[in-house]
Amino acid sequence: MALSVRKMLTALTTALAFTAASISTTALAADKKVTISQAFQSMLYLPLYVAIDGGFFSKEGLDVTKQTAGSPSAALSAVLSGSADFSLHGPEWTAVASEKGADVDVIANVVNGAAVWIATAPDVKFTGIKDVKGEVVVSGQMPTTSTSLFFRALKENGMSPGDVKLVQVPLGSEIGPLVAGQSKIAVMYEPGLDQAVAKGMKVVLSFPKLYGEYAFSTITAKRSIDPDSAARFVKGLQNALLYMQTNPSETAAIARKEFPTLDAPVVDAAVKRMLADGVYPKNVDITPKALTVAMDTQIALGNLKQQPKYDTFIARNYIQSALAAK
């Protein structure tokens, strides 16, 4: 009898163990599904693509769907309407929405440098921003951060937009007038910047180096976001950023995959420049200084009334959890 009982207990224990293993395997296999709405498909957002393509979200049990909204306001609207869990764009859009009573916070950093540069024709003498006075300068159509930063730099040097002959063009087309000789100075984003360099132009001013840490593009979510999903998302992004710092070649390979129509050397050069200039942050943290510098630009332009309150605007619980994770 005792033997029979022992056999039954053994069989029951084995069955329970098998069931538990099956449940555990099923739980791990069934990743949480979340959606992120990005303003654009942009080289600046490479940390997001590394997190997706490099499997860093998957390792956190997330199945992430990426949508492209076409504008920052549309990306944020996707979160507000509930059609997306997260959005990626400049934090000023979140600050304006929050100022108007929207239930949104910033939960992680993605771009921590003022990712704009000034390029010129090779024969242009440039010793500082004052050298652009009276010159034809091509830049993106407002509202855009590149032109906003250029205006800020002019103001900080006792100048105004009226001191230059500004030609505003659709974003991404700044290289056209520069290479054609219609302008010898252009305010540019990547990868257009390194496309221009490949055609003989030179980089004369780096806004990332000029302004230092600058919360340029961040992740936004509702305060009512599922905290487990948000924590997993921020941790996956954190691990992607760490990977980018120590694996530049593999990072560039992911960028080439995401931007297959661009020349590979241009993509590689753009990734290298943005890593070197600190555009891609070393982690998901957002310091008070980075937020203040970024919001000062928007306040000066009249887009924002006042600085958002750092302690309530930045959801540091997710950031701190990701930074502490091993």
JOHU-V505940 format. One record per pair of residues at least 4 apart in sequence whose C-alpha atoms are under 6 Angstrom apart, sorted by the first residue. I is the first residue (numbers start at 1). J is the second residue. D is the distance in Angstrom with one decimal. If there is no record, write none. Layout:
I|J|D, I|J|D
//
This chain:
9|13|6.0, 31|61|4.7, 31|62|4.9, 31|63|5.5, 32|62|4.8, 32|63|5.7, 33|62|6.0, 33|63|4.7, 34|64|5.1, 35|64|5.6, 35|65|4.7, 35|66|6.0, 35|84|5.0, 35|85|5.4, 36|66|5.1, 36|84|5.6, 36|85|5.9, 36|86|4.6, 36|87|5.3, 37|67|4.7, 37|68|5.7, 37|75|5.1, 37|87|4.6, 38|68|5.0, 38|69|6.0, 38|75|5.7, 38|87|5.6, 38|88|4.6, 39|68|5.9, 39|69|5.2, 39|70|5.3, 39|71|4.6, 39|72|4.6, 39|75|5.3, 39|89|5.7, 40|68|5.6, 40|70|5.4, 49|53|5.8, 50|54|5.1, 50|240|5.9, 51|56|4.8, 51|57|5.8, 51|237|5.6, 51|240|5.0, 52|57|6.0, 56|236|4.9, 57|62|5.3, 57|236|4.7, 58|62|5.0, 60|232|5.6, 69|74|5.5, 69|75|5.1, 72|89|5.4, 75|87|5.6, 76|87|5.7, 77|81|6.0, 78|83|5.1, 78|84|5.2, 79|84|4.8, 79|85|5.7, 86|220|5.6, 86|221|4.9, 87|219|5.6, 87|220|5.2, 88|218|5.7, 88|219|4.9, 89|217|5.0, 89|218|5.9, 90|216|5.5, 90|217|4.3, 91|218|5.8, 94|98|6.0, 95|99|6.0, 97|102|5.3, 98|102|4.7, 103|222|5.6, 103|223|5.9, 104|221|5.6, 104|222|4.2, 104|223|5.5, 105|220|5.7, 105|221|5.7, 105|313|5.3, 106|219|5.7, 106|220|4.5, 106|314|5.0, 107|219|5.7, 107|220|5.9, 107|314|6.0, 107|315|5.0, 108|218|5.8, 108|219|5.2, 108|284|5.1, 109|218|4.6, 109|284|4.6, 109|285|5.9, 109|286|5.9, 110|217|5.6, 110|218|5.1, 111|216|5.3, 111|217|4.9, 111|279|5.6, 111|280|5.2, 112|213|5.6, 112|214|4.9, 112|215|4.8, 112|216|5.6, 112|279|5.2, 112|281|5.3, 113|208|4.8, 113|213|5.3, 113|214|4.7, 113|279|4.2, 114|207|5.6, 114|208|4.6, 114|214|5.7, 114|216|6.0, 115|208|5.8, 116|146|5.7, 116|188|5.7, 116|189|5.1, 116|207|5.5, 117|187|5.9, 117|188|5.4, 117|205|5.6, 117|206|4.7, 117|207|5.7, 118|186|5.7, 118|187|4.6, 118|204|5.8, 118|205|5.1, 119|185|5.9, 119|186|5.3, 119|202|5.4, 119|203|4.4, 119|204|5.7, 120|184|5.3, 120|185|4.4, 120|201|5.7, 120|202|5.5, 121|184|5.0, 121|201|5.0, 122|201|5.5, 122|202|5.9, 126|131|5.9, 133|163|5.4, 133|164|5.3, 134|163|5.8, 134|164|4.7, 135|164|5.4, 135|165|5.8, 136|165|4.5, 136|166|5.9, 136|183|5.4, 137|166|4.9, 137|185|5.0, 137|186|5.5, 138|166|5.9, 138|167|4.6, 138|168|5.9, 138|186|4.7, 139|168|5.0, 139|186|5.9, 139|187|5.0, 140|168|5.1, 140|169|5.0, 140|170|5.6, 140|171|4.9, 141|168|4.8, 141|169|5.2, 141|170|5.6, 145|149|5.9, 154|159|4.8, 154|160|5.6, 155|159|5.0, 155|160|5.6, 175|179|6.0, 177|182|4.9, 177|183|5.6, 178|183|5.0, 178|184|5.6, 188|193|5.7, 189|193|5.9, 191|270|5.8, 194|266|5.7, 195|266|6.0, 196|201|5.4, 197|201|4.6, 197|202|5.8, 207|211|5.9, 208|212|5.5, 213|290|5.0, 214|290|4.3, 214|293|6.0, 214|294|5.4, 215|290|5.1, 215|291|5.3, 215|294|5.6, 231|318|5.4, 235|322|4.6, 238|283|5.6, 238|284|5.5, 241|282|5.9, 241|283|5.8, 243|247|5.8, 244|248|5.7, 244|251|5.7, 252|268|5.5, 256|260|5.6, 273|277|6.0, 274|279|4.9, 275|280|5.6, 285|319|6.0, 292|296|5.9, 298|303|5.2, 298|304|5.6, 299|303|5.8, 299|304|4.7, 299|305|5.9, 309|313|5.7, 310|314|5.7, 316|320|5.8
//
